[in-house]
Amino acid sequence: ETAIAIDQSAQAEQEIHFTGPNDLTIALKTTDNFETAALTDNSDQTYQLKRVISGSGIKLANEEGVSIHFKDFNGVMEGTVELVKDKPIEIKEFKAS
């Protein structure tokens, strides 16, 4: 049996852009398939997040109460972001046409 080593550093960077109310924009960038990610909002604030257990979809959070939770609805990621703990904001993936 041959074990195939996967070079984690070779994973492609992925980025998802979300939009929300009041001109909110969120960029979520990962290089490890959303085990960890950097969330940047339109005020150029960046938060480092880690994957946490969720019932469905992908959820990432940090110790300060910032989190994002999204899943695929017919090819478009939708969910909520909390830039302030317990204040979820509805977001939807923005795909440049």
C-alpha positions as CSV (number, residue, x, y, z in Angstrom):
1,E,0.0,0.0,0.0
2,T,1.3,3.4,-0.9
3,A,0.2,6.4,1.2
4,I,-0.3,9.5,-0.8
5,A,0.9,12.6,1.0
6,I,-1.2,15.6,0.3
7,D,0.8,18.9,0.5
8,Q,-1.5,21.1,2.4
9,S,0.4,24.2,1.4
10,A,-0.3,23.5,-2.2
11,Q,-4.1,24.0,-1.8
12,A,-5.5,26.8,-3.9
13,E,-6.7,29.9,-2.2
14,Q,-10.4,30.2,-2.2
15,E,-12.4,33.4,-1.8
16,I,-16.1,33.9,-1.4
17,H,-17.7,37.3,-1.5
18,F,-20.9,38.0,0.3
19,T,-23.2,41.0,0.4
20,G,-25.6,42.1,3.1
21,P,-27.8,45.0,4.1
22,N,-26.5,48.6,4.3
23,D,-23.9,48.0,1.7
24,L,-22.2,45.4,3.8
25,T,-19.6,43.4,1.9
26,I,-17.7,40.4,3.3
27,A,-14.7,38.6,1.7
28,L,-13.9,35.2,3.1
29,K,-10.5,33.8,2.2
30,T,-9.1,30.4,2.9
31,T,-6.1,28.3,1.9
32,D,-7.2,25.1,3.8
33,N,-10.7,24.5,2.5
34,F,-12.3,26.6,5.3
35,E,-10.6,24.9,8.2
36,T,-9.4,28.4,8.9
37,A,-10.3,31.7,7.1
38,A,-9.8,35.4,7.1
39,L,-13.0,37.4,7.0
40,T,-12.6,41.0,5.8
41,D,-15.5,43.5,5.9
42,N,-15.9,46.7,3.9
43,S,-14.4,48.8,6.7
44,D,-11.2,46.8,6.1
45,Q,-11.5,45.0,9.4
46,T,-10.1,41.5,9.2
47,Y,-10.9,38.6,11.6
48,Q,-9.2,35.3,11.7
49,L,-11.7,32.5,12.1
50,K,-11.6,28.7,12.7
51,R,-14.0,26.0,11.6
52,V,-16.5,25.0,14.3
53,I,-19.1,22.3,14.4
54,S,-22.4,23.2,12.8
55,G,-25.5,21.2,12.0
56,S,-25.2,21.9,8.3
57,G,-23.1,24.1,6.0
58,I,-19.8,25.7,7.1
59,K,-19.4,27.7,10.2
60,L,-16.3,29.5,11.3
61,A,-15.8,31.6,14.4
62,N,-13.3,33.2,16.8
63,E,-13.1,33.8,20.5
64,E,-14.4,37.4,20.1
65,G,-17.8,36.2,19.0
66,V,-17.3,37.0,15.3
67,S,-18.7,34.2,13.1
68,I,-19.9,33.3,9.7
69,H,-22.2,30.4,8.8
70,F,-23.2,29.6,5.2
71,K,-24.4,26.8,3.0
72,D,-25.1,26.2,-0.6
73,F,-28.6,27.1,-1.8
74,N,-28.9,26.1,-5.5
75,G,-25.3,27.1,-6.2
76,V,-25.3,30.3,-4.2
77,M,-23.9,30.5,-0.7
78,E,-26.3,32.0,1.8
79,G,-26.2,32.4,5.5
80,T,-25.4,34.8,8.4
81,V,-22.4,36.7,9.7
82,E,-22.0,38.0,13.2
83,L,-19.5,40.8,13.4
84,V,-20.9,41.4,16.9
85,K,-21.8,38.3,19.0
86,D,-25.6,37.4,18.9
87,K,-26.3,40.0,16.2
88,P,-26.6,37.9,13.0
89,I,-26.8,39.6,9.6
90,E,-28.2,37.9,6.6
91,I,-25.7,37.5,3.8
92,K,-25.7,36.1,0.3
93,E,-22.9,35.2,-2.1
94,F,-22.0,37.9,-4.6
95,K,-20.8,36.5,-7.9
96,A,-19.3,38.9,-10.3
97,S,-20.9,38.4,-13.7
